[in-house]
Amino acid sequence: MASSASIPSSSQPEPPKVHASILSIKDFAESKGDSSPIPSTYHSISGLHEEDDVAEELAASIPVIDFSHLTSHHPQIHAKAVHLIGKACAEWGVFMLTNHGIPENLVEKLMKKSGEFHDLAVEEKKEFGDKGPFEPIRHGTSFCPEVEKVHYWRDYLKATTFPQFNFPHKPPGFREVAYEYSEKIRGLARKLLEGISESLGLASNSIIESTEFDSSHQLFVVNLYPPCPQPHLALGMPSHSDTGLLTLLTQNGIGGLQVKHHAKWVNVNPLPNCLTVLLADHLQVVSNGRYERVLHRAILNNVGTRISVVLANGPALDKEVGPLAELLENEKPLFKTIKYKDYFQFQQKSRLDDKSGLDQIRLN
Ligand SMILES: O=C(O)CCC(=O)C(=O)O
């Protein structure tokens, strides 16, 4: 049985003073125009070698899962989809989800309202200023500027949309669209977790029950990456993995997401009207390492504003989560059991890097 644990406070060295004057990178970028050099506090790419590491030829190999096959009542079609989802989780940690049933016009409205939110004047968004991971609605820039050595070319809105639904009341209509979208995404995540449990040879409700997914914590993130005059020097988000079990991502048609696969960066070029599904830290924990979370990052361009809407679907905040008991009948736990709330807080207040909270709870 895995032991219960807490995450020690971060031992990261003190970062240099932050570039406190930039509250919104969108406003900053618009005020400077498209040809001025970016502040050195945003230089997160140190050399060309990082760019050279992109494996263009692998982009077309990112797995595609047809959701309608997973939910099919035809046993053979369902079994094949379960096999494919297990393979995608084991080999990539990311897949594109087609035929998911979310109407295209809902996603269009979501993107429009997301842009309108970020277009509000800074004054109008002040009431949502990020005051910490458990605030229900947070608006800010970069990731966690207080602890960063460099900053990221990104503004964000984060809202906890389950078990309580929290969302800004402006711009008009955004809240309603976000509610509908978040409900649909939670339904998809639940079905995907059933398929993933089956792919591990377990009962379909195994992950759902052990993580109390029906009271799960859902974080709704609306990222905006303005065009960057020197996209080869900065990042929208650095290499990281997400908290939670499954992240479902959609974007406004402008690419920028890359996933790490066998030490190479691979561009995610989504198929039309698909969602991108990323395995997050706690899927690695519950599967006792059979499936690994995927490292990913957001790169920039100097042409158009990119918006991504990212929903992180985790266990219930108060649930102590560790490797699934069924898997520990024949193998040792690779991770400590920890309250998801503690893990989430640690991740949201740390610098984003490859190590993540997983390294804090890994057992040798
Ligand atoms: O915008 C993207 O493509 C990635 C966003 C992301 O990784 C995040 O919000 O954690």
The ligand as a MOL file (V3000), in Angstrom:
LIG
                    3D

  0  0  0     0  0            999 V3000
M  V30 BEGIN CTAB
M  V30 COUNTS 10 9 0 0 0
M  V30 BEGIN ATOM
M  V30 1 O -1.5660 26.8760 -25.3870 0
M  V30 2 C -1.1490 25.7350 -25.4710 0
M  V30 3 O -1.1180 25.1140 -26.5190 0
M  V30 4 C -0.6210 25.0420 -24.2410 0
M  V30 5 C -1.2580 25.5380 -22.9820 0
M  V30 6 C -0.7860 24.8160 -21.7660 0
M  V30 7 O 0.1010 24.0140 -21.8140 0
M  V30 8 C -1.4100 25.0990 -20.4870 0
M  V30 9 O -2.3020 25.9740 -20.3960 0
M  V30 10 O -1.0010 24.4420 -19.4890 0
M  V30 END ATOM
M  V30 BEGIN BOND
M  V30 1 2 1 2
M  V30 2 1 2 3
M  V30 3 1 2 4
M  V30 4 1 4 5
M  V30 5 1 5 6
M  V30 6 2 6 7
M  V30 7 1 6 8
M  V30 8 2 8 9
M  V30 9 1 8 10
M  V30 END BOND
M  V30 END CTAB
M  END
